[in-house]
Amino acid sequence: MERRILTVPIHRFEHDRLDAAQDLVAAEDPLQISVNGNNLAITMRTPGHDRELAAGFLFTEGIVHQPAEIQSIETDGKGRVDVTLSAGTEIDTDRFARNFYLTSSCGVCGKASIEALRSIGCAALDRERPTISPALISALPDKLHATQKIFQQTGGLHGCALFSASSGASLLVREDVGRHNAVDKLIGAAFLEGKTPLADCILLLSGRISFELVQKALMGGVAVVAAVGAPSSLAIETARRFGMTLIGFVRDRRFNVYSGEWRLLMGDDSENR
């Protein structure tokens, strides 16, 4: 059983002294993902929820589109997960002729442009739903932080969560050393339970918003993505192209809306929500 938290020896400088001590750190280990016996990807991740990570990766990369296309997902507990597709499920083998190599920070290297997203199943989002209260958005970071158990012990993990757009209730939380892995685990869990598309959910990220994370949210049908950090230019361009509400720098009851401002309920409507 792979551990998510490790104890390491350190030297801590404090009060003009350097003393031997121990610290808790988040584990980072490779995970090999194979499909029908063929190695597809290697990702550096925090052990745990490996089945969800594999399913989320396959779904958000457009390799599978329905849970029924997956016959089984088996893990060996030693850094490998084997996915068997259901009979009759075909994938574009030419597109995946080379193995993906993922790091904990970069996502899929050499990702195609925005135009390629439509070819893997990304479609424009429903502009009418959901509508959201600014006060609800402002309250989300504290709710996420309260549920990040491993982060509270190590300070070394990214977190993400799905919240109800109507009530702000926390629906699902995942943590990982990699931002894109955390999102794959989150969306993968919803996908395996048949809960995608996540049209009435808000995705909150503990860090910045990259193009890859917007892509994964789009594949999951999430129309509202918020983060405590900043979005990249390509993330903003992608959100605008597909009609996503993209919100950054959510802190101290303030935030920036980079796309999809029409979903925010302002004035009396927001207060009565």
N, C-alpha and C positions, 0 to 999 in steps of 0.2 A: 504494500500500500504506500503510494507516494505521499509525502508530507507537503502541506501547503505553507507551513511556517518552520523555519530552521533557527537554531541557536548557534551563533558564531562568536568566537572570542574577538574582542576589540580592545583598544585603548581609548579611554574617554578623558578628554581635557576639560577640567572644571576647577574653578577656584585656584588657578595657577598651578595645577597639578595634573600629571598624566598617569592615570592608574589603569591597571588591567581590569577588564569588566567583560560582560557578555551582553549581546543584543539579539533581539528577534528580527529576522528578515523574511521577506516573502520569497518562497521558492520559485525558481525559474528553471524549467526542464523542457527538453524537446518532446513533441508529440508527433508521431508519424501517422498520417491519415492515408488509408488505402481504400480503394473502391474496386470491388470484384477482384480482389487479389493484386491489383496494380497500385503501386505507390503513387499518390497524387500530390501530397503536400507534407511539409514539415513546418511546424510552428513552435516557437518558444512560448510556453504558457505556464501559468500556475496550475499545478495538478488539481483535478477536481472538475466535475461536470464535463468530462471528456466526450461523452456521448452527445451531449447538447452542443458542444463546440463543433464536433464533426458535422452534425446535422445542420447547425446554423451556417457553417462555412459552405456546405454543399448548396443550401437554399439561397443564401445571399449572393453566391457567385453564379446562380442561375443553372446549376448542374441538375438539381431536382426542383420540382415545383409543388408537389403534393406529398404528404407523409406516406401515402400508399405506395409511392415509388421506392420506398426503402423497405426491404424485407427484414433486415436485421442490422444492428450495430453492436459489435462486440469489442470489449476492451480487455487487455491483458494485465492491466494494473502496473505495467512496466514501461509505459510510454508509447503504446501502439493502440490504434483503434481501427477496426476492420469493418467497413460498410459493405453490405451485400444488397444490391438493387433487386427489386422485384422483377420477375420474369416479364419480358416485354418492354422494360424500361431501357431506353437507349440514351446514350450521351454522345456528344460530339467529341470523338476521340482525337480528331485532328487538332481541335482547339486546345486539348489538354495533353498533347504529345510530349511537351516538356513538363517536368515536375515543377510545381510551385515551391518556392522557398520563402517562408514568411518569417520576419523578425517580430519582436514584441512591439515595435514602434512604427514600422513603415507600411504595413498592409501588403497587398499584392504588388510587388515591384513590376513596373512596366504596364500598369493598368491602362486599358484603352481609354479613349476620350469619352466625354459625355454622350456623344452620339451612339456609342456602342451599348449603352445601358438599355436602350429599348430592345436590343436584340436578345438580352438575357431576361426579359420579362418586366422591366421597369415601365410603368405607365403613369400618365398624369394623375395626380391625386384629386379627390373630390374637394372642390373649393368650398362647399357648404358645411363640411364637418371636419373636425369638431370645432366648436367655438369655445374660447377659454377666457378665464378671468385673469387679469394681471396679478391680482393678489394670490391666486392659486399658484402661478408660476413662481412668484417670489418665495413662496414657502417650501418649494421642492428641495433645494440644496440641503436644508437642515434635516429633512426627512430622509434623504439619501445617506447623509453622513451618519445618522443614528443607526442605520442598518449595516454599515460597512464594518463588520466584525473583524476581519483580518487586517484591514487598513488601520483600525484603531490600535492594533497590537504592533504593527510593523511600519506604518506610514508609507508603504511601498507599493500599493496597488491602485489601479484605476477601478472606478466603480461606475455602474450604469443601472438604471432602473426604469421600469414601466409604471406609469401612474395613470389613473383614470382621469380623463380630461374633464369629466363632469364634477367629480367629487374630490379629486386630488388624492384619493386613496392609493397606497402603495400596492402594486399588483405582483411585482417580481423584481428581484435584485440579483446581480451577479458581479463578481470581482475577478480581476486577473491582472497580471503584470503587463499585459498588452491591451491597449485600448480596443483594438478590433476583435481580440479574443473575447473580451468581456461582452461585447455586443453580440458576437456570434453565439456565445453561451445563452444569453438572454433571449434572442430571437429564436435560437434553436429549440429552447425549452417550449416556447409558445408554438412553434411550428410542429413539434412532435405531438403536442396536445391538440392540434387542429384549431388553434386560436388565431391563426393569421388569415386575412390581413388584420393588422392592429389599428384599424381606422379610428377608433375612439380612445386611443392611448397617447400619452406624451412620453417621449424618450428623453431621459435626463442623463447627461454625461458629466463625469467629474473633472474632465480636462478640456482640451481644445477639440474643435470639430474639424475633421479632415474630410476630403473627398470620399475616402473609403467608408467612413462612418455614415455619411449621407447616403451613399449607395446601399449600404446594408439596411438602413432605415427604410429606404424606398422599396427595397425588395420585401420587407416585412409589412409594407402598407402603412407605415407611420407617417402621419401628416405634420406632426409638431415635434421638433427636436430642439432641446434647450441644453445649455452647458454653462458651467461656471467660467469656462475659458473662452478663447477667441476662435472664430471660424477662419478657415483659409479662403482665399479668393475663389478657388475652384469649388469648394463646398458651397459658397454663396451662389455662384453661377449655376451649379447643379440644382440647388434648392429652388431658385427662381424659375429654371426651365421646367421643373416638374410640379410647381405649385405647392412647395413645402413651406411651412412656417419655420424659420430658422432664427433661434434666439441665443445670444451669447452674453457673457459677463453678467450672469444672474447672481447678484449679491447686493446686500444692503438695500433691499426693496427697489433695486434699479436693474435694468437690463437693456440691451440693444436688440432691436428686431431688424434682421437683415433681409428677410423675405417673408411674405405671407402675413402682413400686418392686419389684413382684413379679418382674420380669425379671432382677434382680440376683442372682447366685449368691454366697451368703454362706458364711463358715466353710470347712469342709473341701472343699465342692464347688468353691468359688472357688480354693482353693489347688491343687487337683488339675487344674485346667483347663489 
